[in-house]
Amino acid sequence: MTLRTFRPRALAAVSLTAVAALTLAACGSSDDSGSDSASGSDATRTVKTAMGDVKVKKAPQRVVVLDTAELDSALTLGVKPVGATHADVTSGFLNYLPKDQVAGIEDVGQMMTPNLEAIAGLKPDLILTSKIRHGDKYAELSKIAPTVMTENTGYPWKENFRVHAEALGKAAEAKMVADGYADHVADVTKALGGKEKVAATEVNMVRFVEGADIRIYGRKNYIATILADVGLGRPAITDKAKDGFSYDVSPEKIDLADADVVFHSTYGDPKKSKETETTGGGLWKNMDAVKNGKVFAVDDQLWIQGIGYTAADKILGELHKSLVK
């Protein structure tokens, strides 16, 4: 069957009705008359953030984003940032993002060590990030431009997206995106045999990480929310995940990751991340998922690092393609 998607790029041509709704929807924020401009382009709204209330322009034009989730949110909502940090990957900006959408965005440094001078040079009127990433730089960033921080990243990505949309003045578009995602989820669940069959299929997500143990992902992370939205079951091992994030194992315990279906990705060098050693070993090869042909290698940049609706839409497509055979 052909599945629907929310087609985030289509948001550039939002209907007049949606635009009108946007002017009325403040997403719980309060408006302030802070402009003597005839156009009102400098008027502000107050956004509730992890660092307290922040006044931002109603229509920010020069946005800088400091993490992958914020970049996904902005592009999903039809906003091209003037600057963004890059993830620790050879591709710079994550490779699942269309090249035409990221072309022209200035790289302002590695995600955890953004170049504040480069950011200031772009003269932004809004900076988007999270407290867990850059809380220690909040004072410096706030001197450059109004800085909207969510508390965390990953698991609360949908709530964070709403904050990003509010700050960007894109509340109406955000609702369109969320509704489109919900439709796509429903289509995938149906294509996989319906809620009952889907719930009976237990799925694990394994990540090989250079310089760390192998992660069996729990229930409180970005990818887990997508699996849960579709209604897929999760093995009992996921409940052992620390803080719900991941249960870490050595190659000698990789059989604990067995499930009806196993997806796996790799961060870093396959040899240094123990992927080569593990997937070539007997424990891996004897897992039921492997013997049944239900193990799928996926792109780490998309499945783990993307964190947003554009990434989620692509992941839903890959879930459908992998599981419907």
C-alpha positions as CSV (number, residue, x, y, z in Angstrom):
1,M,0.0,0.0,0.0
2,T,1.1,3.6,-0.5
3,L,1.6,5.4,2.7
4,R,0.9,9.1,3.4
5,T,3.6,11.4,4.8
6,F,3.3,14.9,6.1
7,R,5.8,16.2,3.4
8,P,7.4,18.9,5.5
9,R,8.8,20.7,2.4
10,A,5.2,21.5,1.4
11,L,4.9,23.7,4.5
12,A,6.4,26.5,2.5
13,A,3.1,26.9,0.8
14,V,0.8,27.0,3.8
15,S,-2.8,27.9,3.1
16,L,-4.2,31.3,3.9
17,T,-6.4,29.6,6.5
18,A,-3.3,28.2,8.3
19,V,-1.6,31.6,8.2
20,A,-4.6,33.2,9.7
21,A,-4.8,30.6,12.3
22,L,-1.1,31.2,13.1
23,T,-1.8,34.9,13.9
24,L,-4.4,33.8,16.5
25,A,-2.5,30.8,17.9
26,A,0.0,31.8,20.6
27,C,0.5,28.3,21.9
28,G,0.0,29.6,25.5
29,S,2.3,32.5,25.0
30,S,1.6,36.2,25.7
31,D,2.0,39.0,23.3
32,D,3.8,42.2,24.1
33,S,3.7,45.5,22.2
34,G,7.4,46.0,21.8
35,S,7.6,47.8,18.4
36,D,7.3,51.2,17.0
37,S,7.7,49.8,13.5
38,A,4.8,50.3,11.1
39,S,4.9,46.7,10.0
40,G,5.1,45.3,13.5
41,S,7.9,43.0,12.5
42,D,9.8,43.7,15.7
43,A,6.8,42.8,17.9
44,T,7.6,40.1,20.4
45,R,6.0,37.1,22.1
46,T,6.9,35.5,25.4
47,V,8.0,31.9,25.2
48,K,8.2,29.6,28.2
49,T,11.6,27.9,28.2
50,A,13.8,25.7,30.5
51,M,15.6,28.9,31.5
52,G,12.4,30.9,32.2
53,D,10.3,33.3,30.1
54,V,12.1,34.6,27.0
55,K,10.8,37.4,24.7
56,V,11.4,36.6,21.0
57,K,10.3,38.3,17.8
58,K,7.0,37.2,16.5
59,A,8.6,36.5,13.1
60,P,12.3,35.8,13.6
61,Q,14.2,36.0,10.3
62,R,17.8,35.0,11.3
63,V,17.8,31.8,13.3
64,V,20.8,29.8,14.6
65,V,20.3,26.3,15.8
66,L,22.9,24.4,18.0
67,D,21.8,20.8,17.9
68,T,20.4,18.2,15.4
69,A,16.9,18.3,16.9
70,E,16.6,22.0,16.5
71,L,17.9,21.8,12.9
72,D,15.3,19.1,12.1
73,S,12.5,21.2,13.7
74,A,13.4,24.4,11.8
75,L,13.7,22.7,8.4
76,T,10.5,20.7,9.0
77,L,8.7,24.0,9.7
78,G,10.0,25.6,6.5
79,V,12.6,27.7,8.2
80,K,16.2,27.7,6.9
81,P,18.6,28.7,9.7
82,V,21.4,31.1,8.9
83,G,23.7,29.0,11.1
84,A,23.9,25.6,12.7
85,T,26.4,23.4,14.5
86,H,27.5,20.1,13.0
87,A,27.3,16.7,14.6
88,D,30.4,14.6,15.0
89,V,30.0,13.0,11.6
90,T,32.0,13.2,8.4
91,S,29.0,14.5,6.5
92,G,28.8,17.7,8.7
93,F,25.0,18.2,8.8
94,L,23.3,14.9,9.1
95,N,23.0,13.0,5.8
96,Y,19.2,12.4,5.9
97,L,18.5,16.1,5.4
98,P,18.1,17.1,1.8
99,K,21.2,18.8,0.5
100,D,19.2,21.7,-1.0
101,Q,17.6,22.4,2.4
102,V,21.0,22.7,4.2
103,A,22.9,24.4,1.4
104,G,23.9,27.9,2.5
105,I,23.6,27.3,6.2
106,E,26.8,28.5,7.9
107,D,28.5,25.9,10.1
108,V,29.1,27.5,13.5
109,G,31.2,24.7,15.0
110,Q,30.9,21.3,16.6
111,M,27.6,20.7,18.5
112,M,29.1,20.7,22.0
113,T,31.6,23.5,21.3
114,P,29.8,26.1,19.2
115,N,31.8,29.1,18.0
116,L,30.2,32.0,19.8
117,E,32.1,34.6,17.7
118,A,30.8,33.0,14.5
119,I,27.2,32.9,15.9
120,A,27.4,36.6,16.9
121,G,28.7,37.4,13.4
122,L,25.5,36.1,11.9
123,K,23.5,38.6,13.9
124,P,20.7,36.2,14.8
125,D,17.4,37.2,16.2
126,L,16.8,33.8,17.7
127,I,18.9,30.9,19.0
128,L,17.5,27.4,19.6
129,T,19.1,24.7,21.7
130,S,18.7,22.8,24.9
131,K,19.8,23.2,28.5
132,I,21.5,19.8,28.6
133,R,23.7,20.7,25.6
134,H,24.4,24.4,26.2
135,G,23.0,25.5,29.6
136,D,26.5,26.5,30.7
137,K,26.7,28.9,27.8
138,Y,23.2,30.5,28.3
139,A,24.4,33.8,29.6
140,E,26.8,34.3,26.7
141,L,24.3,33.1,24.1
142,S,21.6,35.4,25.5
143,K,23.8,38.4,25.0
144,I,23.9,37.6,21.3
145,A,20.2,36.9,20.8
146,P,17.1,35.7,22.6
147,T,17.9,32.0,23.4
148,V,15.2,29.4,23.7
149,M,16.3,26.3,25.5
150,T,14.3,23.1,26.1
151,E,15.3,21.1,29.2
152,N,16.5,18.0,27.4
153,T,16.7,16.4,24.0
154,G,15.7,13.0,22.6
155,Y,12.8,11.4,24.5
156,P,10.6,14.7,24.8
157,W,11.2,15.5,21.1
158,K,7.5,16.2,20.4
159,E,7.2,18.6,23.3
160,N,10.4,20.3,22.3
161,F,9.2,20.6,18.7
162,R,6.2,22.6,20.0
163,V,8.5,24.9,21.9
164,H,10.6,25.4,18.7
165,A,7.5,26.1,16.7
166,E,6.3,28.6,19.2
167,A,9.6,30.4,19.2
168,L,9.6,30.4,15.4
169,G,6.1,31.6,15.1
170,K,5.0,28.4,13.4
171,A,2.2,27.1,15.6
172,A,-0.2,26.4,12.8
173,E,2.4,24.6,10.7
174,A,3.5,22.5,13.7
175,K,-0.1,21.2,14.1
176,M,-0.1,20.3,10.4
177,V,3.2,18.4,10.9
178,A,2.0,16.5,14.0
179,D,-1.3,15.6,12.3
180,G,0.5,14.3,9.2
181,Y,2.8,12.2,11.3
182,A,-0.1,10.7,13.2
183,D,-1.7,9.8,9.8
184,H,1.6,8.2,8.7
185,V,1.8,6.2,11.9
186,A,-1.7,4.9,11.5
187,D,-0.9,3.8,7.9
188,V,2.2,1.9,9.0
189,T,0.4,0.2,11.8
190,K,-2.3,-0.9,9.4
191,A,0.2,-2.1,6.8
192,L,1.9,-4.2,9.4
193,G,-1.2,-6.1,10.2
194,G,-3.1,-3.9,12.7
195,K,-2.7,-3.1,16.3
196,E,-2.9,-6.6,17.7
197,K,-0.4,-8.1,15.4
198,V,2.0,-5.2,15.7
199,A,1.9,-5.4,19.5
200,A,2.8,-9.1,19.4
201,T,6.0,-8.3,17.4
202,E,8.9,-7.5,19.8
203,V,11.5,-5.1,18.4
204,N,14.9,-4.2,19.7
205,M,17.2,-1.3,18.7
206,V,20.9,-2.0,19.1
207,R,23.6,0.7,18.7
208,F,27.3,0.0,18.4
209,V,29.3,3.0,19.8
210,E,32.9,3.6,19.4
211,G,34.6,3.9,22.8
212,A,31.6,2.5,24.7
213,D,29.6,-0.7,25.4
214,I,26.9,-1.9,23.0
215,R,23.6,-0.2,23.7
216,I,20.2,-2.0,23.8
217,Y,17.8,0.9,23.7
218,G,15.1,1.1,26.3
219,R,11.8,2.9,26.2
220,K,12.7,6.5,26.9
221,N,14.6,7.8,23.9
222,Y,13.7,9.2,20.5
223,I,13.6,5.9,18.5
224,A,11.6,4.2,21.3
225,T,8.8,6.8,21.0
226,I,8.5,6.0,17.2
227,L,8.3,2.3,17.9
228,A,5.7,2.9,20.6
229,D,3.6,5.2,18.3
230,V,3.4,2.4,15.7
231,G,2.5,0.0,18.6
232,L,5.4,-2.4,18.3
233,G,6.2,-4.6,21.3
234,R,9.4,-4.4,23.2
235,P,11.3,-7.3,24.9
236,A,11.6,-7.4,28.7
237,I,15.3,-6.5,28.5
238,T,14.4,-2.9,27.6
239,D,12.9,-2.5,31.1
240,K,16.4,-2.9,32.5
241,A,17.6,0.2,30.7
242,K,19.2,2.8,33.0
243,D,16.7,5.7,33.3
244,G,14.8,4.1,30.5
245,F,17.6,5.0,28.0
246,S,19.7,2.0,27.3
247,Y,20.9,-1.3,28.8
248,D,24.6,-1.6,27.9
249,V,26.3,-5.0,27.2
250,S,29.6,-6.4,26.0
251,P,29.8,-8.6,22.9
252,E,29.8,-11.6,25.2
253,K,26.2,-10.7,26.2
254,I,24.8,-9.6,22.8
255,D,22.3,-12.5,22.8
256,L,20.4,-10.5,25.4
257,A,19.4,-8.3,22.5
258,D,17.5,-11.0,20.7
259,A,13.9,-10.3,19.7
260,D,11.5,-10.9,16.8
261,V,13.1,-8.1,15.0
262,V,16.4,-6.3,15.6
263,F,17.5,-3.0,14.1
264,H,21.1,-1.9,14.6
265,S,23.2,1.1,13.8
266,T,26.9,2.1,14.3
267,Y,28.4,5.3,15.6
268,G,32.0,5.6,14.7
269,D,34.4,2.9,13.3
270,P,32.8,-0.5,13.0
271,K,35.9,-2.2,14.4
272,K,36.3,0.2,17.3
273,S,32.6,0.1,18.1
274,K,32.8,-3.7,18.3
275,E,30.2,-4.1,15.5
276,T,32.6,-6.2,13.4
277,E,33.6,-8.4,16.3
278,T,30.0,-8.9,17.6
279,T,28.1,-9.5,14.3
280,G,30.8,-11.9,13.2
281,G,30.5,-14.0,16.4
282,G,28.5,-17.1,17.3
283,L,26.2,-15.4,19.8
284,W,25.0,-12.9,17.3
285,K,24.6,-15.5,14.5
286,N,22.6,-17.8,16.8
287,M,20.1,-15.2,17.7
288,D,16.6,-16.0,16.5
289,A,16.2,-12.7,14.7
290,V,19.4,-13.3,12.7
291,K,18.5,-16.9,11.8
292,N,15.0,-15.7,10.7
293,G,16.3,-12.9,8.6
294,K,14.8,-10.2,10.8
295,V,18.0,-8.2,11.5
296,F,18.3,-4.8,9.7
297,A,21.3,-2.4,9.7
298,V,20.0,1.2,9.7
299,D,21.6,4.6,9.3
300,D,22.7,5.9,12.8
301,Q,22.4,9.5,11.6
302,L,18.8,9.0,10.8
303,W,17.6,6.6,13.4
304,I,19.5,7.9,16.4
305,Q,20.9,11.4,15.8
306,G,18.2,13.1,13.8
307,I,15.5,13.6,16.5
308,G,12.6,15.3,14.7
309,Y,9.6,14.9,12.5
310,T,11.5,14.9,9.2
311,A,13.7,12.1,10.5
312,A,10.7,10.3,12.1
313,D,8.8,10.3,8.8
314,K,11.7,8.6,7.0
315,I,12.1,6.1,9.8
316,L,8.4,5.2,9.5
317,G,9.0,4.5,5.8
318,E,11.9,2.3,6.6
319,L,10.0,0.4,9.2
320,H,7.3,-0.3,6.7
321,K,9.7,-1.4,4.1
322,S,11.6,-3.7,6.5
323,L,8.6,-5.4,8.2
324,V,6.1,-5.7,5.4
325,K,7.4,-8.6,3.2
